[in-house]
Amino acid sequence: MKVLYKLEVFEGPLDLLLHLIDRAEVDIYDIPIKQITDQYLEFVQAMQELELEVTSEFLVMAATLLSIKSRMLLPKPPVLDNEYEDYEEEGDDPRAELVHKLIEYRKYKGISAVLRELEQERSLVYTREPEDLTPFLSNIPANPVRGLDILDLAKAFRKAIKKMTSRNAVAKIRRDEISVKDRMREVVELLEQKGGRLLFSKLFDYEMSREEIVVTFLALLELMKVRRIVCYQHGLFEDIVIQAREDGPAHGFSADEIDY
């Protein structure tokens, strides 16, 4: 059974040439073509003797090196009389094209090495697939203006303008002849009708004037003072509960104490 071995060191003929140049420690712009060509042919011959796979690219490069070597061995043209003019102009060096390819290959090889290191660093980073975090989200309250359109906004704007216009209307002030004592009696009668318990908000309505509101507050304070009612709340910012006291006076109020 025939066994074939593939060299993993060199990725192509240019890679092999760079290796030979670096090992010989010569200038890439002034390659000793005879020395490099001999070493290259020895390497290709060794591969064939070991029955290793030799691709056509290596053979083409070998032919190219032999061609350059033969051109370098040709006799040089005679030197011109002008001492300031060289016999060989720029670009006549048969090694120029090969040097250009080697420089380009070395540049891309260095870039590939950097990318390979970055790939190895990135391969050490392990990521985790995103999970469903919906159960941990807080309850989002419903949008209070959901479903409204521009017509609804226009109606609300007209309503706000109309309300503002009504605020500027001239109001007629009248004096209500209501005393604190009368308001106290009204509150007591209302408590009796409601079974002895009444919410604070039920004592007021939108048609009451400022004077009536003030008199109502004074009446409640007086009723608490004479121990006819007690006020309390079940919770913070909840409506105040007004409740008649069972241990309070059973009859009306003294005119001497409350005369306003």
ABEGO torsion letter per residue (X at the ends): XBBBBBBAABAEAAAAAAAAAAAAGBBAABBBAAAAAAAAAAAAAAAAAAGBBBBAAAAAAAAAAAAAAAAAABBBBBBBABAABBABBBGABAAAAAAAAAAAAAAAAAAAAAAAAAAAAAAABBBBBBBBAAAABBBBBBBAABGBBAAAAAAAAAAAAAAAAAAABBBBBBBBBBBAAAAAAAAAAAAAAAGGBBBAAAABBAABBAAAAAAAAAAAAAAAAAGABBBBBABBGBBBBBBBBAABBABBBBAAABAX
